[in-house]
Amino acid sequence: MTAHIEILNVSKRYGALTVLDGLSLSIKANEFMVFLGPSGCGKSTLLRMIAGLESVDEGTISINGQRIDTLPPGKRDIAMVFQSYALYPHMTVADNMAFGLRNINMPADVISARVAEAARMLEITHLLERKPGQLSGGQRQRVAIGRAIVKEPKAFLFDEPLSNLDAALRVRTRVELAQLRNRVRSTMVFVTHDQIEAMTLADRIVVMNNRKIEQIGTPMEIYSQPASRFVATFVGSPTMNFLRVSLSNQNGFARATLPDGTELQTSIPLESIDGSEHSIGIRAEAIKRANGAAATTTGKVDVVERLGDRTLLYTRLREGSIIVAEDIGNSRVAIGDEIALSLDGMRAHLFDSSGRAWHNQEASHG
């Protein structure tokens, strides 16, 4: 049985400091939900409230219709994987994985079967007789995940489980987690500040900032149609380009005039846009080095960032604004070159002074 988790109007305070403020969220059964946000946004606190490691000051948390925020952690049928592995150094891998089950007096044959099955899923069967000190960081993390799997809980909670691993191992373990997600059909909630982890693993992402939820959506919804300037800035590498613009009406749609005088046609209905101050947001892949008639504007290259499959050109426009554009992997462009750029207004976003996003009609397909 898996968990449908319902969080309703939840708040958390530490004295005068409010950490979460009236937050509501529904996590579907068998969903892999990722809480994404910067340090201090409240994502780990929310995870710990689901686990029962933090109390709920206001609101309720329910699993499959039963309220759990009043229950002790051990009664919630949830398993948590922490940032630190917290393995017993004197025990073998098998004993570490079995420890929690022995504490509740589960029959030995059931424990052995569950440990063997979890080890098979995680491909650590050959490590069962080793001690944690004989394992790599990635292997220790898999043991910690195995310790959670053997409990056969309704939901798994992961609190930044990859943050202690080096860069190469993080990539490998992230792939392993994605594969594990297909083998273990269960509700999983995963906390991270790493957008690549979120985009790779999530069915849906909850982007959190400053005690509240900024946006909930699939990875590509979050990327293609960010609800706010914060989301647009936090998700995507390089970050979205932003330029102050003035707007005019072109057949009912917004036409943006950039700081250098360039005009860019969008497909955003003008009548839907509030406010008097606006910025345009456009990702690097929607700004290409151009030739001749395809050019929208021109600029001088300040920095060339070669990434192998593509090249990023940090380009200074005539009035001094810098935007990041994309070129082919073996680009011949050098620092100081004057280049022409083509900006795709159909893939642009508009943001008002409050940071709210106004999307074009084709953003989700771009």
Buried (B, 14 or more C-beta within 10 A) or exposed (E): EBBBBBBBEBBBEEEEEBBBBEBEBEBBBBBBBBBBBEEEBBBBBBBBBBBBBBEBBBBBBBBBEEEBBEBEEEEBBBBBBBBEBEBEEEBBBBBBBBBBBEEEEBEEEEBEEBBBBBBEBBEBBEBBEBBBEEBEBBBBBBBBBBBBBBBBBBBBBBBBBBBBBEEEBBBEBBEBBEEBBEEBEBBBBBBBBBBEBBBBBBBBBBBBBEBEBBBBBBBEBBBBBBBBBBBBBBBBEEBBBBBEBEBEEEEEBBBBBBBBEBBBBBBBEBEEBEEEEBBBBBBBBBBBBBEEEEBBBBBBBEEBEEEEEBBBBBBBBBEEBBBBBBBEEEBEBEEEBEBBBBBBBBBBBBBBEEBBBBBBEEBBEB
